[in-house]
């Protein structure tokens, strides 16, 4: 029959092997998303046409040229001529966003942090339990 501490040590090791790399991966993805989202620049744009799922918007670029692109609709459907705030990434100016990128990657960071903490607890417990047994 298995000792309860042996079973707890085995469970702790499984948590360490599964949750630690998963948490590290989620943290890396979340940090990458936050870094990417931090580079978005806020611009004022005008809605020129509206379709079912997207809208064509125009704004002035860095060199005062008129930039026009299609943005997917999020939230309420705007009317033609409405002024909206768009977020434009310098590496992808042809795909603006109508939603604020401030929360990009936040959920991945939370889930990754929790999984990494559980994995660390499993690692510590997996190391400590054999010493408790004596």
N, CA, C and O atoms as a GROMACS GRO file, in nm:
protein
  536
    1UNK      N    1   0.083  -0.118   0.000
    1UNK     CA    2   0.000   0.000   0.000
    1UNK      C    3   0.088   0.124   0.000
    1UNK      O    4   0.195   0.125   0.061
    2UNK      N    5   0.043   0.227  -0.067
    2UNK     CA    6   0.122   0.348  -0.081
    2UNK      C    7   0.100   0.439   0.038
    2UNK      O    8  -0.012   0.458   0.085
    3UNK      N    9   0.210   0.496   0.085
    3UNK     CA   10   0.205   0.592   0.195
    3UNK      C   11   0.143   0.722   0.142
    3UNK      O   12   0.170   0.760   0.028
    4UNK      N   13   0.058   0.791   0.222
    4UNK     CA   14  -0.004   0.915   0.175
    4UNK      C   15   0.099   1.023   0.136
    4UNK      O   16   0.075   1.102   0.046
    5UNK      N   17   0.212   1.025   0.205
    5UNK     CA   18   0.315   1.124   0.169
    5UNK      C   19   0.378   1.091   0.035
    5UNK      O   20   0.415   1.182  -0.040
    6UNK      N   21   0.392   0.961   0.003
    6UNK     CA   22   0.443   0.924  -0.129
    6UNK      C   23   0.347   0.969  -0.240
    6UNK      O   24   0.390   1.020  -0.344
    7UNK      N   25   0.218   0.950  -0.216
    7UNK     CA   26   0.118   0.993  -0.314
    7UNK      C   27   0.119   1.145  -0.329
    7UNK      O   28   0.110   1.197  -0.440
    8UNK      N   29   0.131   1.217  -0.217
    8UNK     CA   30   0.137   1.363  -0.224
    8UNK      C   31   0.262   1.410  -0.298
    8UNK      O   32   0.257   1.506  -0.374
    9UNK      N   33   0.374   1.342  -0.275
    9UNK     CA   34   0.497   1.376  -0.348
    9UNK      C   35   0.483   1.354  -0.497
    9UNK      O   36   0.530   1.434  -0.577
   10UNK      N   37   0.417   1.243  -0.535
   10UNK     CA   38   0.395   1.214  -0.676
   10UNK      C   39   0.303   1.318  -0.740
   10UNK      O   40   0.328   1.364  -0.852
   11UNK      N   41   0.198   1.356  -0.670
   11UNK     CA   42   0.105   1.457  -0.722
   11UNK      C   43   0.176   1.592  -0.735
   11UNK      O   44   0.156   1.664  -0.833
   12UNK      N   45   0.259   1.626  -0.637
   12UNK     CA   46   0.334   1.751  -0.643
   12UNK      C   47   0.430   1.753  -0.761
   12UNK      O   48   0.445   1.855  -0.828
   13UNK      N   49   0.494   1.640  -0.788
   13UNK     CA   50   0.584   1.632  -0.903
   13UNK      C   51   0.509   1.648  -1.035
   13UNK      O   52   0.557   1.714  -1.127
   14UNK      N   53   0.390   1.587  -1.043
   14UNK     CA   54   0.310   1.602  -1.165
   14UNK      C   55   0.270   1.748  -1.186
   14UNK      O   56   0.278   1.799  -1.297
   15UNK      N   57   0.228   1.814  -1.078
   15UNK     CA   58   0.195   1.956  -1.088
   15UNK      C   59   0.317   2.037  -1.133
   15UNK      O   60   0.305   2.128  -1.214
   16UNK      N   61   0.432   2.004  -1.080
   16UNK     CA   62   0.554   2.077  -1.118
   16UNK      C   63   0.586   2.055  -1.265
   16UNK      O   64   0.621   2.150  -1.335
   17UNK      N   65   0.576   1.932  -1.313
   17UNK     CA   66   0.611   1.902  -1.451
   17UNK      C   67   0.511   1.960  -1.550
   17UNK      O   68   0.548   1.993  -1.663
   18UNK      N   69   0.384   1.973  -1.511
   18UNK     CA   70   0.282   2.022  -1.603
   18UNK      C   71   0.265   2.173  -1.592
   18UNK      O   72   0.266   2.243  -1.693
   19UNK      N   73   0.248   2.224  -1.471
   19UNK     CA   74   0.213   2.365  -1.453
   19UNK      C   75   0.331   2.460  -1.473
   19UNK      O   76   0.312   2.571  -1.520
   20UNK      N   77   0.451   2.418  -1.438
   20UNK     CA   78   0.566   2.508  -1.449
   20UNK      C   79   0.596   2.545  -1.595
   20UNK      O   80   0.604   2.664  -1.624
   21UNK      N   81   0.613   2.450  -1.687
   21UNK     CA   82   0.638   2.492  -1.826
   21UNK      C   83   0.518   2.559  -1.891
   21UNK      O   84   0.534   2.650  -1.973
   22UNK      N   85   0.396   2.515  -1.856
   22UNK     CA   86   0.277   2.579  -1.911
   22UNK      C   87   0.269   2.724  -1.865
   22UNK      O   88   0.241   2.814  -1.945
   23UNK      N   89   0.293   2.747  -1.738
   23UNK     CA   90   0.291   2.883  -1.685
   23UNK      C   91   0.399   2.970  -1.747
   23UNK      O   92   0.375   3.086  -1.778
   24UNK      N   93   0.519   2.913  -1.765
   24UNK     CA   94   0.628   2.989  -1.827
   24UNK      C   95   0.593   3.025  -1.971
   24UNK      O   96   0.622   3.136  -2.016
   25UNK      N   97   0.531   2.932  -2.044
   25UNK     CA   98   0.491   2.959  -2.182
   25UNK      C   99   0.385   3.068  -2.187
   25UNK      O  100   0.395   3.161  -2.268
   26UNK      N  101   0.284   3.060  -2.102
   26UNK     CA  102   0.179   3.161  -2.099
   26UNK      C  103   0.236   3.297  -2.060
   26UNK      O  104   0.196   3.399  -2.116
   27UNK      N  105   0.328   3.300  -1.964
   27UNK     CA  106   0.390   3.426  -1.926
   27UNK      C  107   0.469   3.487  -2.042
   27UNK      O  108   0.462   3.608  -2.065
   28UNK      N  109   0.542   3.404  -2.115
   28UNK     CA  110   0.618   3.455  -2.229
   28UNK      C  111   0.526   3.511  -2.337
   28UNK      O  112   0.554   3.616  -2.394
   29UNK      N  113   0.417   3.441  -2.364
   29UNK     CA  114   0.322   3.489  -2.465
   29UNK      C  115   0.255   3.618  -2.417
   29UNK      O  116   0.237   3.712  -2.495
   30UNK      N  117   0.218   3.623  -2.290
   30UNK     CA  118   0.154   3.743  -2.236
   30UNK      C  119   0.247   3.863  -2.238
   30UNK      O  120   0.204   3.974  -2.270
   31UNK      N  121   0.374   3.843  -2.205
   31UNK     CA  122   0.471   3.952  -2.210
   31UNK      C  123   0.491   3.999  -2.353
   31UNK      O  124   0.500   4.119  -2.380
   32UNK      N  125   0.499   3.904  -2.446
   32UNK     CA  126   0.515   3.941  -2.587
   32UNK      C  127   0.395   4.022  -2.636
   32UNK      O  128   0.412   4.120  -2.708
   33UNK      N  129   0.274   3.982  -2.598
   33UNK     CA  130   0.155   4.057  -2.638
   33UNK      C  131   0.154   4.197  -2.577
   33UNK      O  132   0.114   4.293  -2.643
   34UNK      N  133   0.197   4.209  -2.451
   34UNK     CA  134   0.200   4.340  -2.386
   34UNK      C  135   0.303   4.431  -2.452
   34UNK      O  136   0.278   4.551  -2.470
   35UNK      N  137   0.417   4.376  -2.489
   35UNK     CA  138   0.520   4.456  -2.557
   35UNK      C  139   0.468   4.502  -2.693
   35UNK      O  140   0.486   4.618  -2.730
   36UNK      N  141   0.406   4.412  -2.768
   36UNK     CA  142   0.351   4.447  -2.899
   36UNK      C  143   0.244   4.555  -2.884
   36UNK      O  144   0.242   4.651  -2.961
   37UNK      N  145   0.155   4.540  -2.786
   37UNK     CA  146   0.044   4.634  -2.767
   37UNK      C  147   0.093   4.771  -2.719
   37UNK      O  148   0.027   4.872  -2.743
   38UNK      N  149   0.206   4.776  -2.653
   38UNK     CA  150   0.256   4.904  -2.603
   38UNK      C  151   0.304   4.996  -2.715
   38UNK      O  152   0.322   5.116  -2.692
   39UNK      N  153   0.325   4.942  -2.832
   39UNK     CA  154   0.375   5.023  -2.943
   39UNK      C  155   0.264   5.087  -3.026
   39UNK      O  156   0.294   5.167  -3.115
   40UNK      N  157   0.137   5.054  -2.999
   40UNK     CA  158   0.028   5.116  -3.072
   40UNK      C  159   0.022   5.265  -3.045
   40UNK      O  160   0.045   5.309  -2.932
   41UNK      N  161  -0.008   5.342  -3.147
   41UNK     CA  162  -0.021   5.487  -3.135
   41UNK      C  163  -0.166   5.524  -3.156
   41UNK      O  164  -0.235   5.468  -3.241
   42UNK      N  165  -0.212   5.619  -3.077
   42UNK     CA  166  -0.351   5.662  -3.084
   42UNK      C  167  -0.365   5.772  -3.190
   42UNK      O  168  -0.286   5.866  -3.194
   43UNK      N  169  -0.466   5.758  -3.276
   43UNK     CA  170  -0.492   5.855  -3.382
   43UNK      C  171  -0.642   5.886  -3.384
   43UNK      O  172  -0.724   5.803  -3.345
   44UNK      N  173  -0.676   6.005  -3.430
   44UNK     CA  174  -0.816   6.041  -3.453
   44UNK      C  175  -0.849   6.010  -3.598
   44UNK      O  176  -0.776   6.050  -3.688
   45UNK      N  177  -0.959   5.941  -3.621
   45UNK     CA  178  -0.997   5.900  -3.755
   45UNK      C  179  -1.144   5.932  -3.780
   45UNK      O  180  -1.220   5.960  -3.688
   46UNK      N  181  -1.180   5.929  -3.907
   46UNK     CA  182  -1.318   5.951  -3.949
   46UNK      C  183  -1.366   5.825  -4.020
   46UNK      O  184  -1.294   5.768  -4.102
   47UNK      N  185  -1.487   5.782  -3.989
   47UNK     CA  186  -1.548   5.666  -4.054
   47UNK      C  187  -1.597   5.710  -4.192
   47UNK      O  188  -1.676   5.805  -4.202
   48UNK      N  189  -1.553   5.643  -4.297
   48UNK     CA  190  -1.596   5.680  -4.432
   48UNK      C  191  -1.702   5.587  -4.488
   48UNK      O  192  -1.795   5.633  -4.554
   49UNK      N  193  -1.691   5.458  -4.462
   49UNK     CA  194  -1.795   5.363  -4.502
   49UNK      C  195  -1.808   5.257  -4.393
   49UNK      O  196  -1.713   5.226  -4.322
   50UNK      N  197  -1.929   5.202  -4.383
   50UNK     CA  198  -1.956   5.099  -4.282
   50UNK      C  199  -2.018   4.979  -4.352
   50UNK      O  200  -2.113   4.993  -4.429
   51UNK      N  201  -1.964   4.860  -4.325
   51UNK     CA  202  -2.020   4.735  -4.373
   51UNK      C  203  -2.066   4.656  -4.252
   51UNK      O  204  -2.065   4.708  -4.140
   52UNK      N  205  -2.106   4.531  -4.270
   52UNK     CA  206  -2.157   4.451  -4.159
   52UNK      C  207  -2.052   4.429  -4.050
   52UNK      O  208  -2.082   4.444  -3.932
   53UNK      N  209  -1.931   4.392  -4.089
   53UNK     CA  210  -1.829   4.353  -3.990
   53UNK      C  211  -1.709   4.446  -3.985
   53UNK      O  212  -1.622   4.428  -3.900
   54UNK      N  213  -1.702   4.542  -4.074
   54UNK     CA  214  -1.587   4.631  -4.074
   54UNK      C  215  -1.626   4.771  -4.120
   54UNK      O  216  -1.735   4.793  -4.172
   55UNK      N  217  -1.535   4.864  -4.100
   55UNK     CA  218  -1.557   5.002  -4.140
   55UNK      C  219  -1.428   5.055  -4.201
   55UNK      O  220  -1.318   5.019  -4.158
   56UNK      N  221  -1.443   5.140  -4.300
   56UNK     CA  222  -1.326   5.203  -4.359
   56UNK      C  223  -1.304   5.335  -4.286
   56UNK      O  224  -1.396   5.415  -4.271
   57UNK      N  225  -1.182   5.357  -4.240
   57UNK     CA  226  -1.149   5.477  -4.163
   57UNK      C  227  -1.034   5.551  -4.231
   57UNK      O  228  -0.951   5.492  -4.299
   58UNK      N  229  -1.031   5.684  -4.209
   58UNK     CA  230  -0.924   5.769  -4.261
   58UNK      C  231  -0.867   5.852  -4.147
   58UNK      O  232  -0.940   5.898  -4.059
   59UNK      N  233  -0.736   5.870  -4.151
   59UNK     CA  234  -0.668   5.954  -4.054
   59UNK      C  235  -0.542   6.010  -4.117
   59UNK      O  236  -0.500   5.966  -4.225
   60UNK      N  237  -0.482   6.106  -4.049
   60UNK     CA  238  -0.356   6.163  -4.098
   60UNK      C  239  -0.240   6.085  -4.038
   60UNK      O  240  -0.235   6.062  -3.917
   61UNK      N  241  -0.145   6.045  -4.125
   61UNK     CA  242  -0.028   5.970  -4.080
   61UNK      C  243   0.080   6.061  -4.025
   61UNK      O  244   0.057   6.180  -4.003
   62UNK      N  245   0.198   6.004  -4.003
   62UNK     CA  246   0.310   6.079  -3.944
   62UNK      C  247   0.358   6.194  -4.032
   62UNK      O  248   0.396   6.299  -3.981
   63UNK      N  249   0.355   6.174  -4.161
   63UNK     CA  250   0.404   6.276  -4.252
   63UNK      C  251   0.288   6.355  -4.313
   63UNK      O  252   0.299   6.406  -4.424
   64UNK      N  253   0.178   6.364  -4.240
   64UNK     CA  254   0.058   6.440  -4.277
   64UNK      C  255  -0.005   6.390  -4.406
   64UNK      O  256  -0.073   6.466  -4.475
   65UNK      N  257   0.016   6.264  -4.440
   65UNK     CA  258  -0.052   6.204  -4.554
   65UNK      C  259  -0.181   6.139  -4.503
   65UNK      O  260  -0.188   6.096  -4.388
   66UNK      N  261  -0.280   6.133  -4.588
   66UNK     CA  262  -0.407   6.070  -4.552
   66UNK      C  263  -0.391   5.919  -4.566
   66UNK      O  264  -0.352   5.869  -4.672
   67UNK      N  265  -0.422   5.848  -4.459
   67UNK     CA  266  -0.413   5.703  -4.458
   67UNK      C  267  -0.555   5.649  -4.449
   67UNK      O  268  -0.636   5.697  -4.369
   68UNK      N  269  -0.585   5.549  -4.531
   68UNK     CA  270  -0.717   5.487  -4.529
   68UNK      C  271  -0.700   5.336  -4.516
   68UNK      O  272  -0.617   5.275  -4.584
   69UNK      N  273  -0.778   5.278  -4.427
   69UNK     CA  274  -0.769   5.134  -4.406
   69UNK      C  275  -0.903   5.082  -4.354
   69UNK      O  276  -0.989   5.159  -4.312
   70UNK      N  277  -0.917   4.952  -4.359
   70UNK     CA  278  -1.038   4.885  -4.310
   70UNK      C  279  -1.009   4.832  -4.170
   70UNK      O  280  -0.907   4.766  -4.147
   71UNK      N  281  -1.100   4.860  -4.078
   71UNK     CA  282  -1.085   4.814  -3.940
   71UNK      C  283  -1.206   4.729  -3.904
   71UNK      O  284  -1.318   4.764  -3.939
   72UNK      N  285  -1.185   4.617  -3.833
   72UNK     CA  286  -1.299   4.536  -3.790
   72UNK      C  287  -1.380   4.610  -3.684
   72UNK      O  288  -1.324   4.680  -3.599
   73UNK      N  289  -1.511   4.595  -3.689
   73UNK     CA  290  -1.598   4.663  -3.594
   73UNK      C  291  -1.599   4.591  -3.460
   73UNK      O  292  -1.609   4.468  -3.455
   74UNK      N  293  -1.590   4.667  -3.355
   74UNK     CA  294  -1.606   4.616  -3.219
   74UNK      C  295  -1.700   4.711  -3.147
   74UNK      O  296  -1.686   4.833  -3.158
   75UNK      N  297  -1.794   4.657  -3.076
   75UNK     CA  298  -1.888   4.742  -3.005
   75UNK      C  299  -2.000   4.792  -3.095
   75UNK      O  300  -2.046   4.720  -3.184
   76UNK      N  301  -2.042   4.916  -3.071
   76UNK     CA  302  -2.154   4.971  -3.146
   76UNK      C  303  -2.113   5.004  -3.290
   76UNK      O  304  -1.996   5.030  -3.318
   77UNK      N  305  -2.209   5.001  -3.378
   77UNK     CA  306  -2.182   5.028  -3.520
   77UNK      C  307  -2.182   5.180  -3.539
   77UNK      O  308  -2.281   5.246  -3.508
   78UNK      N  309  -2.073   5.235  -3.590
   78UNK     CA  310  -2.066   5.380  -3.608
   78UNK      C  311  -2.139   5.424  -3.734
   78UNK      O  312  -2.168   5.344  -3.822
   79UNK      N  313  -2.168   5.552  -3.739
   79UNK     CA  314  -2.229   5.611  -3.859
   79UNK      C  315  -2.119   5.672  -3.944
   79UNK      O  316  -2.011   5.705  -3.895
   80UNK      N  317  -2.147   5.686  -4.073
   80UNK     CA  318  -2.051   5.747  -4.164
   80UNK      C  319  -2.031   5.893  -4.120
   80UNK      O  320  -2.128   5.966  -4.097
   81UNK      N  321  -1.905   5.932  -4.110
   81UNK     CA  322  -1.872   6.068  -4.068
   81UNK      C  323  -1.839   6.080  -3.920
   81UNK      O  324  -1.793   6.185  -3.876
   82UNK      N  325  -1.861   5.975  -3.844
   82UNK     CA  326  -1.827   5.977  -3.701
   82UNK      C  327  -1.677   5.987  -3.682
   82UNK      O  328  -1.600   5.928  -3.758
   83UNK      N  329  -1.636   6.060  -3.582
   83UNK     CA  330  -1.495   6.065  -3.544
   83UNK      C  331  -1.471   5.955  -3.442
   83UNK      O  332  -1.547   5.942  -3.346
   84UNK      N  333  -1.369   5.877  -3.462
   84UNK     CA  334  -1.334   5.768  -3.371
   84UNK      C  335  -1.186   5.772  -3.341
   84UNK      O  336  -1.107   5.826  -3.419
   85UNK      N  337  -1.150   5.717  -3.229
   85UNK     CA  338  -1.010   5.696  -3.196
   85UNK      C  339  -0.970   5.560  -3.250
   85UNK      O  340  -1.037   5.460  -3.223
   86UNK      N  341  -0.862   5.555  -3.324
   86UNK     CA  342  -0.808   5.429  -3.373
   86UNK      C  343  -0.667   5.413  -3.319
   86UNK      O  344  -0.599   5.511  -3.291
   87UNK      N  345  -0.625   5.288  -3.304
   87UNK     CA  346  -0.490   5.258  -3.260
   87UNK      C  347  -0.418   5.193  -3.376
   87UNK      O  348  -0.466   5.097  -3.435
   88UNK      N  349  -0.301   5.248  -3.409
   88UNK     CA  350  -0.226   5.204  -3.525
   88UNK      C  351  -0.088   5.158  -3.480
   88UNK      O  352  -0.019   5.229  -3.406
   89UNK      N  353  -0.048   5.040  -3.524
   89UNK     CA  354   0.085   4.989  -3.494
   89UNK      C  355   0.180   5.037  -3.604
   89UNK      O  356   0.146   5.028  -3.722
   90UNK      N  357   0.299   5.087  -3.568
   90UNK     CA  358   0.390   5.138  -3.669
   90UNK      C  359   0.433   5.034  -3.772
   90UNK      O  360   0.463   5.069  -3.886
   91UNK      N  361   0.436   4.907  -3.734
   91UNK     CA  362   0.475   4.803  -3.828
   91UNK      C  363   0.358   4.755  -3.914
   91UNK      O  364   0.379   4.689  -4.016
   92UNK      N  365   0.236   4.788  -3.874
   92UNK     CA  366   0.118   4.746  -3.949
   92UNK      C  367   0.019   4.861  -3.961
   92UNK      O  368  -0.091   4.852  -3.907
   93UNK      N  369   0.055   4.969  -4.030
   93UNK     CA  370  -0.037   5.083  -4.039
   93UNK      C  371  -0.161   5.054  -4.124
   93UNK      O  372  -0.258   5.130  -4.119
   94UNK      N  373  -0.160   4.947  -4.200
   94UNK     CA  374  -0.274   4.914  -4.285
   94UNK      C  375  -0.385   4.841  -4.211
   94UNK      O  376  -0.490   4.815  -4.269
   95UNK      N  377  -0.365   4.808  -4.083
   95UNK     CA  378  -0.470   4.740  -4.007
   95UNK      C  379  -0.489   4.808  -3.871
   95UNK      O  380  -0.436   4.761  -3.770
   96UNK      N  381  -0.564   4.917  -3.870
   96UNK     CA  382  -0.589   4.986  -3.743
   96UNK      C  383  -0.689   4.910  -3.656
   96UNK      O  384  -0.761   4.822  -3.704
   97UNK      N  385  -0.692   4.946  -3.530
   97UNK     CA  386  -0.785   4.885  -3.435
   97UNK      C  387  -0.879   4.991  -3.382
   97UNK      O  388  -0.837   5.104  -3.357
   98UNK      N  389  -1.005   4.955  -3.364
   98UNK     CA  390  -1.101   5.046  -3.303
   98UNK      C  391  -1.115   5.022  -3.154
   98UNK      O  392  -1.179   5.100  -3.084
   99UNK      N  393  -1.055   4.912  -3.103
   99UNK     CA  394  -1.058   4.884  -2.960
   99UNK      C  395  -0.922   4.915  -2.899
   99UNK      O  396  -0.819   4.905  -2.966
  100UNK      N  397  -0.923   4.951  -2.773
  100UNK     CA  398  -0.801   4.988  -2.702
  100UNK      C  399  -0.715   4.864  -2.676
  100UNK      O  400  -0.763   4.767  -2.618
  101UNK      N  401  -0.588   4.866  -2.718
  101UNK     CA  402  -0.502   4.749  -2.697
  101UNK      C  403  -0.439   4.742  -2.558
  101UNK      O  404  -0.349   4.662  -2.535
  102UNK      N  405  -0.485   4.826  -2.466
  102UNK     CA  406  -0.424   4.831  -2.333
  102UNK      C  407  -0.437   4.700  -2.256
  102UNK      O  408  -0.355   4.671  -2.169
  103UNK      N  409  -0.539   4.620  -2.285
  103UNK     CA  410  -0.557   4.496  -2.209
  103UNK      C  411  -0.504   4.373  -2.282
  103UNK      O  412  -0.525   4.261  -2.235
  104UNK      N  413  -0.437   4.390  -2.395
  104UNK     CA  414  -0.383   4.276  -2.469
  104UNK      C  415  -0.280   4.202  -2.384
  104UNK      O  416  -0.188   4.263  -2.330
  105UNK      N  417  -0.295   4.073  -2.373
  105UNK     CA  418  -0.198   3.990  -2.302
  105UNK      C  419  -0.220   3.983  -2.152
  105UNK      O  420  -0.153   3.906  -2.084
  106UNK      N  421  -0.312   4.060  -2.100
  106UNK     CA  422  -0.332   4.062  -1.954
  106UNK      C  423  -0.386   3.929  -1.902
  106UNK      O  424  -0.342   3.882  -1.797
  107UNK      N  425  -0.479   3.868  -1.974
  107UNK     CA  426  -0.534   3.739  -1.931
  107UNK      C  427  -0.426   3.630  -1.936
  107UNK      O  428  -0.420   3.544  -1.848
  108UNK      N  429  -0.342   3.635  -2.039
  108UNK     CA  430  -0.233   3.536  -2.048
  108UNK      C  431  -0.136   3.552  -1.931
  108UNK      O  432  -0.086   3.453  -1.877
  109UNK      N  433  -0.109   3.676  -1.892
  109UNK     CA  434  -0.020   3.699  -1.778
  109UNK      C  435  -0.081   3.647  -1.648
  109UNK      O  436  -0.010   3.590  -1.565
  110UNK      N  437  -0.210   3.666  -1.630
  110UNK     CA  438  -0.274   3.618  -1.507
  110UNK      C  439  -0.275   3.466  -1.502
  110UNK      O  440  -0.237   3.407  -1.401
  111UNK      N  441  -0.318   3.403  -1.610
  111UNK     CA  442  -0.323   3.256  -1.614
  111UNK      C  443  -0.181   3.199  -1.603
  111UNK      O  444  -0.159   3.102  -1.532
  112UNK      N  445  -0.087   3.260  -1.674
  112UNK     CA  446   0.053   3.214  -1.667
  112UNK      C  447   0.112   3.229  -1.529
  112UNK      O  448   0.184   3.141  -1.482
  113UNK      N  449   0.081   3.340  -1.463
  113UNK     CA  450   0.131   3.360  -1.326
  113UNK      C  451   0.075   3.259  -1.229
  113UNK      O  452   0.147   3.208  -1.143
  114UNK      N  453  -0.055   3.230  -1.241
  114UNK     CA  454  -0.116   3.131  -1.153
  114UNK      C  455  -0.058   2.992  -1.179
  114UNK      O  456  -0.023   2.921  -1.085
  115UNK      N  457  -0.048   2.954  -1.306
  115UNK     CA  458   0.007   2.822  -1.338
  115UNK      C  459   0.152   2.810  -1.295
  115UNK      O  460   0.194   2.706  -1.244
  116UNK      N  461   0.231   2.916  -1.315
  116UNK     CA  462   0.370   2.913  -1.274
  116UNK      C  463   0.383   2.902  -1.121
  116UNK      O  464   0.469   2.830  -1.071
  117UNK      N  465   0.296   2.974  -1.048
  117UNK     CA  466   0.298   2.966  -0.902
  117UNK      C  467   0.260   2.826  -0.854
  117UNK      O  468   0.320   2.774  -0.760
  118UNK      N  469   0.159   2.767  -0.917
  118UNK     CA  470   0.121   2.630  -0.880
  118UNK      C  471   0.236   2.533  -0.910
  118UNK      O  472   0.264   2.444  -0.830
  119UNK      N  473   0.301   2.552  -1.023
  119UNK     CA  474   0.416   2.467  -1.057
  119UNK      C  475   0.530   2.483  -0.959
  119UNK      O  476   0.594   2.385  -0.922
  120UNK      N  477   0.556   2.606  -0.916
  120UNK     CA  478   0.662   2.629  -0.818
  120UNK      C  479   0.627   2.565  -0.683
  120UNK      O  480   0.713   2.507  -0.617
  121UNK      N  481   0.500   2.577  -0.643
  121UNK     CA  482   0.458   2.511  -0.518
  121UNK      C  483   0.473   2.360  -0.530
  121UNK      O  484   0.517   2.295  -0.435
  122UNK      N  485   0.437   2.305  -0.646
  122UNK     CA  486   0.456   2.161  -0.668
  122UNK      C  487   0.602   2.122  -0.664
  122UNK      O  488   0.637   2.018  -0.609
  123UNK      N  489   0.689   2.205  -0.720
  123UNK     CA  490   0.832   2.177  -0.718
  123UNK      C  491   0.886   2.179  -0.575
  123UNK      O  492   0.961   2.090  -0.535
  124UNK      N  493   0.849   2.282  -0.500
  124UNK     CA  494   0.895   2.291  -0.361
  124UNK      C  495   0.840   2.175  -0.279
  124UNK      O  496   0.912   2.115  -0.199
  125UNK      N  497   0.712   2.143  -0.299
  125UNK     CA  498   0.653   2.031  -0.225
  125UNK      C  499   0.717   1.899  -0.265
  125UNK      O  500   0.739   1.813  -0.180
  126UNK      N  501   0.747   1.882  -0.394
  126UNK     CA  502   0.810   1.759  -0.440
  126UNK      C  503   0.950   1.741  -0.382
  126UNK      O  504   0.995   1.628  -0.361
  127UNK      N  505   1.018   1.851  -0.357
  127UNK     CA  506   1.152   1.843  -0.294
  127UNK      C  507   1.141   1.826  -0.144
  127UNK      O  508   1.219   1.752  -0.084
  128UNK      N  509   1.043   1.892  -0.082
  128UNK     CA  510   1.032   1.892   0.064
  128UNK      C  511   0.971   1.764   0.120
  128UNK      O  512   1.008   1.723   0.230
  129UNK      N  513   0.880   1.701   0.050
  129UNK     CA  514   0.807   1.585   0.104
  129UNK      C  515   0.903   1.468   0.136
  129UNK      O  516   0.885   1.406   0.241
  130UNK      N  517   1.000   1.436   0.054
  130UNK     CA  518   1.090   1.326   0.093
  130UNK      C  519   1.169   1.355   0.222
  130UNK      O  520   1.203   1.263   0.297
  131UNK      N  521   1.197   1.482   0.247
  131UNK     CA  522   1.267   1.516   0.370
  131UNK      C  523   1.174   1.506   0.492
  131UNK      O  524   1.221   1.480   0.603
  132UNK      N  525   1.045   1.527   0.472
  132UNK     CA  526   0.948   1.516   0.581
  132UNK      C  527   0.934   1.370   0.622
  132UNK      O  528   0.918   1.340   0.741
  133UNK      N  529   0.940   1.278   0.524
  133UNK     CA  530   0.922   1.138   0.554
  133UNK      C  531   1.034   1.086   0.645
  133UNK      O  532   1.014   0.994   0.724
  134UNK      N  533   1.145   1.145   0.633
  134UNK     CA  534   1.253   1.106   0.722
  134UNK      C  535   1.349   1.020   0.656
  134UNK      O  536   1.447   0.978   0.718
   0.00000   0.00000   0.00000
